[in-house]
Amino acid sequence: MSGLRRLVSVLAYPLVMATALLTLMGLLDAGAALTWAPFATVAIVGPIVLLIERIIPFRRAWTANGSDYLEDSLFMVAVQVTVPFAMAWMVAFGLSTFLAHHTNPFSIWPTHWPILVQLALKVILGDFFRYWLHRGAHTWEPLWRLHEVHHHPDKLYSTNVFRFHPIEKSLQFCCDTLPFVIIGITPDVLAFYFVFYAISGLFQHSNADLRLGPLNYVFSGPEVHRWHHSRMISESNNNYAHSFVVWDLVFGTYFRPKSRVVENLGLLDPEYPSGFWRQLYAPFRRVARDMT
């Protein structure tokens, strides 16, 4: 590995994440509305992750093509934009704004803490609930029927992160956003969380040859998460955390062998349908599935 490539592989994650958070800060300081500033930030910074995986690909066979991006775009618009906007920025944002001007008996969120400290707390606690939802999706068939949409691709690259069934995305909202709104989290923290979560997810699924070193015990980057997409159940039933790996470490599901690389990805079900519309219907098929 050349010196420049190694430098990019080590510094890309922290520098791009910092750029995203600073971009959101800049937009908000310039008077941008919380309803659209997080989306604008991801639209500005997210393509950098796609560029990085082109510059330093982990596996060239996983390089996305035009049809891959087109299908991912459908999931992005339907699931990652429409559902969060409808639920987070109409329900959660509206509710949090209402509670900010009324007495909330459940308001225990530390709003006086610095915004980045609140963000870290939100990520860790939100990941706790998401961890158990994600783990349940690999052990309970009704949830797996929804979640296998995400595991269908046999290659891993950044925009795979958009591939979720809208019902599962709604359940995620109920785990990592709604409870925090009830206890008094403010809209600005939700905005920073959205940006952190989005950039983290793009990196987590990226086909970039990142080398995070000790940070692999902090962040759930591609070196950790690609094992979760393995076709082998013993490998894929691990690494459930989204952003920080703390809960995988605590509950014994952290998996990152250093002597080999992940091999085949995807589902064991050879009859699982392809295509956006078919996969929206797929959870309701009356067929047996292996949960991998």
N, C-alpha and C positions, 0 to 999 in steps of 0.2 A: 504494500500500500504506500503510495507516494505521500510526501509530507503534507501537501495541500489537501489531498483526499482525507488523510487521517485527521487533519485539523477540522475539516468540515464535519466529519463523522462524530467528533467529540463535542464541538461547540454548537452545532446546528440547533439542537433541541433547546438548550437554555437561552440562546440568543434570539431565536424566533419567538419563543414564548414571552420573553421580556419585551420584544418588539410589539407583540400583540397587545399586551397589557398597557404598554406606554401609548400605543395608538388609541386605545379606548379612552385612556386618561386625556389625551390631547383632544379628541373629539368632544368629550364631555366638557372640558374646560373651554372649548370654542363655542359651546352652547348647543351642541347636538342633543336631540331628544333621546331619552333612554329607550324608547320604543323601537328605534332603528339603529342607533349607534353600535350596539353589539353585532348586528348582522353586517353592517358596513365594515366593521373591523375584521371580521372573519373573511369577508369578500376581498379585503385588501391584503391580508397577511396569509390566508390559507393557501393561495397559489404558490407561495414560497416553498411549502412542504412538497407540493407536486413537482416543483422544479428540482428540489434536492434529491428526490427519489429517482429522477432522471439522470442526475449528475453522478450519483454514487449508488446505483441499484444494488440491492442485496442479491437478487436472482433475476437475471434478464428474462427468464421464461415467465415471470410474474408481471412483466410490463403490460400496462393496460392499453387497450386499443380504443378506437372511436366508439364502437358499439358498447364496450364496457362503460365508458364515460357517459354515454347516452342513457343507458339503463340506470346507472348510479344517479344521474341528474333527475330522473323521474322519482326515485326514492328520496332524493334530497328535497325536492319541491314538495312532495306529498307528505313526507314524514318528518324531515328535519327542519323545514321552514313552516309549513302550514300547521302542523300539530303544536310545535312550541309557541308559535305566534298566537294560535287560538287559545291555548291553555295557559301558557306562562305569561304572555304579554296582554291577554285580555282578562283571564281569570286571576292568575297569581299577581300580576302587576296591579290590576284593579283592586284586588282584595288587600294587598299590602299597602297601597295608597290609602284605602279607606281606614285600615287599622292604624295607619300613621297619624290620623287625625281624630281617632276615637280611642276610648279606653279599651285595651285588650287585656283581659285577665290572664291570658297565656303568654304575654309578652316577656320573654326571658332572654331574647337574643342580645348579645353585648354590642349594641349599636355605637357605643362610645369608643370601641377599639379601632385602631387604624384599619383602613379598608383592606390592605393586603393580609393582615392577621385574620380579619373576618373571613376573607376568601379562603385562607388555608383551613380554618375551622369548618367552613361550609363544605369544602372538598372532602375533608377527612370524614365528617359525619355523614354527608351525602353518600360517599362511597360505601359506608357501612350498610346503609339500607339497600343500595344498588348491588352490593356484594351478595346479599342473601337472595335478592330477586334473581340475580344472574345465576347463582348457584342452584336455586330452585328450578330455573329454566333448563338445567342440565340433568335434573333428577326427577322432575315431575312432568309427565307427558303432556298435560294440557298447556303448560308453559312452553315446553319444548316445541310443540306444534307451531307456536308463534316465533320462537327464537331460531328455528332452523333456517328461516329466511336469511338470517345474518350469516349462517355458516355454510350456505350453499356454494359460494365461489371456491374454485380449486386453486386460486392464486390470491395473494394478499397484496394490496396496494392501498394508498391513502383513502380514496373515495369509497372503498368498501365500508367505511364507517357509516355511510348513509343508509346502508341496507338493513332496515329494521321494519318489522310489520307495524303499522300505525297503532294497533291495539297494544303491542308491547311498549311502544313509545309512550303511550298514555299511562301505562302502569309505571314506567320509569319516572314520569312526571309526579305521580302520586307518591313515589318513594323519595325522590331527591329534591323536590321543589315544594310541593304543597305543605308538608309538615313544617318546613322552615318559614313559610309565609305565615302559618298559624302562630308560630312562636315569635313573630315580630321581625323577621329579616327584612331589610329595606331593598327597594328596587335597584339601587346602585350596586349592592353586593350581588344580586341576581345577575345583573348585567356583566360584571366581571367574571362570575362563575360560568356564564354561558360562553364567554370567549375562551376562558381557560379550558373548559370542557371540550369545546370544539377543536381547538388547536391540539390539545392532548390526544383526542380521538384520531385526528388525521395522522399524527406522528405514530400513534400506537399501531395503526394498521398499515403504515407506509412500507413500501418496498425499498426503503433506504437502509444502507449499510451503516447504521449508527453504532457507535461504540460508547455507551454511557458509563461504562466502568462501575464505580461504586454507586452512581446514581441509579443503577438498575435495582438497588435496594430501597429506592425512594419513589421513583416514577415507574409507571407501567408503560414502558416504551416498547418499540418493536422487537427488541431482543427477548423480552419477556412474553409479550402478547402473542407473537406468531405461534408459539407452542400451543396456545389455547385454540388455534384453528387447525391443529393437526387432525388427521383422519383417525388416528389411534386414540381410543377412548381414554386409555391410561395417561395420555399426554394432554388431551384437550380438556379433561375434567379438572383443570387447574387454572390458576391465574385469572380469577374472576374480577379482580379489582379494575376499575376504570382508569383512574388518574394516579393515585398513590397506591403502592403495593402493601401498605401497612396491614390491611386485613387479611391478605393472603399469607403474610408472614405470621400473623397472630393465630390464624386458624389452620395453618399447616397445608395450604394449597399453593404455595409458591413453588414454581417448577422452572428451572433454567439450567439444564445440563450444559456443561462447558466443553465436553469432549466431542460433540457432534452437532449437526444442524437438523432442523426440522425437515421432514420429507414431504409426503403427500398431504394435501389439505382438502377440506370439504366434507361432504356427507357420505355415509355408507349407502344410503338409499339411491339406487341407480335410476329409479323412476321419478325422483323429485323433479317437478316441472321447472323449466326456465322461463324467463320473461316476467316483466313487472306485474301485469294483470294476473297471470296464473299464480304467481307467488302470493299475491294478496288473498287469493282463494285457497291456496295450498293448506293452511292450518285446518281447514274444514273437510279435507279429504278423509274418507273412512278407510285408511290403510294403516298397517302397523309400521312403526319406525324404530330404528336403532338410534339411541340418543347420542349421536356424535356428529 
